[in-house]
Amino acid sequence: MARDNWKNNGFEDSGDSMRRTSRPSLLDGIQYQSAEPVKAQNIINSNVVISSPNSFKDVQALIDNLKRREPVIFNLEGISKDSAQRILDFMSGAAYALGGSMKRIKEYLFLVTPEGVSITVPAE
């Protein structure tokens, strides 16, 4: 009868009422496998781009390098403060959007790396 089916689902017949004997889990029946940790993607034939952009128009080429997973070092020395700030804002946004990071190396020198490339700056 219908009560026989309930036993298979963790219920027990106790006369006129049914009561749960164990709580079925959503994970019942799932097989677990042990797996090796995934190694980070190795960077092979990596290219580091070094640039001194003259204006904001030069930024697209730098971001194209970053999209190809190439770290970019750029020098903002000698350009107007407004242009330098605009380039910094745009490069910082691109690094964030692509999962990378950006660090200031010296006063006008910056390093932007793609996702998976860490930057370590020793304490001075």
C-alpha positions as CSV (number, residue, x, y, z in Angstrom):
1,M,0.0,0.0,0.0
2,A,0.9,3.7,0.1
3,R,2.3,3.3,3.6
4,D,5.0,0.9,2.3
5,N,6.3,3.6,0.1
6,W,6.8,6.0,3.0
7,K,9.2,3.6,4.8
8,N,11.6,4.0,1.9
9,N,11.5,7.7,2.3
10,G,12.6,7.9,5.9
11,F,9.1,7.5,7.5
12,E,7.9,4.8,9.9
13,D,4.3,3.5,10.2
14,S,3.1,3.8,13.8
15,G,-0.5,2.8,13.5
16,D,-2.7,5.6,12.3
17,S,0.0,8.2,11.8
18,M,3.3,8.4,10.0
19,R,6.4,9.8,11.7
20,R,9.8,10.6,10.2
21,T,12.6,8.3,11.4
22,S,15.4,10.0,9.6
23,R,15.7,13.2,7.5
24,P,16.5,12.5,3.9
25,S,19.3,14.6,2.5
26,L,19.6,16.3,-0.8
27,L,23.1,14.9,-1.0
28,D,22.0,11.2,-0.7
29,G,23.3,9.3,-3.7
30,I,26.0,11.8,-4.7
31,Q,29.3,10.1,-5.1
32,Y,32.3,12.1,-3.9
33,Q,35.7,12.0,-5.6
34,S,39.0,13.1,-4.4
35,A,40.7,15.5,-6.8
36,E,44.1,17.1,-6.9
37,P,44.4,20.8,-6.4
38,V,44.3,22.8,-9.7
39,K,47.6,24.4,-10.4
40,A,47.7,28.1,-11.4
41,Q,48.0,28.7,-15.1
42,N,51.7,29.0,-16.0
43,I,52.7,32.1,-17.9
44,I,54.7,31.0,-20.9
45,N,56.4,33.4,-23.3
46,S,55.2,36.3,-21.2
47,N,55.7,39.8,-22.5
48,V,56.0,42.9,-20.3
49,V,55.0,46.1,-22.0
50,I,56.8,49.3,-21.0
51,S,55.2,52.6,-22.1
52,S,55.2,56.3,-21.6
53,P,51.8,57.4,-22.9
54,N,51.7,61.0,-24.2
55,S,47.9,61.4,-23.9
56,F,44.7,59.6,-23.0
57,K,44.6,58.4,-26.7
58,D,47.5,56.0,-25.9
59,V,45.6,54.1,-23.2
60,Q,43.6,51.8,-25.4
61,A,46.8,50.1,-26.6
62,L,47.9,49.6,-23.0
63,I,44.6,48.0,-22.1
64,D,44.7,45.8,-25.2
65,N,48.1,44.4,-23.8
66,L,46.5,43.8,-20.5
67,K,43.6,42.0,-22.1
68,R,46.2,39.7,-23.7
69,R,47.4,38.9,-20.2
70,E,50.6,41.0,-20.6
71,P,51.7,43.1,-17.6
72,V,52.1,46.8,-18.4
73,I,54.5,49.3,-16.8
74,F,53.8,52.9,-17.7
75,N,55.4,56.2,-16.9
76,L,53.3,59.3,-16.5
77,E,56.2,61.7,-16.1
78,G,56.0,64.8,-18.3
79,I,52.3,64.8,-19.0
80,S,49.7,67.2,-17.6
81,K,48.2,66.4,-14.2
82,D,44.7,66.1,-15.6
83,S,45.8,63.7,-18.4
84,A,47.8,61.6,-15.9
85,Q,44.8,61.4,-13.5
86,R,42.5,60.4,-16.4
87,I,45.0,57.7,-17.5
88,L,45.3,56.4,-13.9
89,D,41.6,56.3,-13.4
90,F,41.0,54.4,-16.7
91,M,43.9,51.9,-16.2
92,S,42.7,51.3,-12.6
93,G,39.2,50.6,-13.8
94,A,40.5,48.3,-16.6
95,A,42.6,46.3,-14.1
96,Y,39.6,45.9,-11.8
97,A,37.3,44.9,-14.6
98,L,39.8,42.3,-15.9
99,G,40.5,40.9,-12.4
100,G,44.0,42.3,-12.3
101,S,45.7,44.8,-10.0
102,M,47.7,48.0,-10.2
103,K,50.5,49.3,-8.0
104,R,52.5,52.5,-7.9
105,I,56.2,51.7,-8.3
106,K,57.7,55.2,-8.1
107,E,56.2,58.7,-8.2
108,Y,55.2,58.5,-11.9
109,L,55.7,54.8,-12.6
110,F,52.9,52.2,-12.4
111,L,52.6,48.5,-12.9
112,V,49.3,46.9,-14.0
113,T,49.1,43.1,-14.1
114,P,46.4,40.8,-15.4
115,E,44.5,38.3,-13.3
116,G,46.7,35.6,-11.8
117,V,49.8,37.7,-11.6
118,S,50.6,38.9,-8.2
119,I,52.6,42.0,-7.3
120,T,55.0,41.9,-4.4
121,V,56.5,45.2,-3.3
122,P,59.2,45.0,-0.6
123,A,58.8,47.2,2.4
124,E,61.2,50.2,2.3
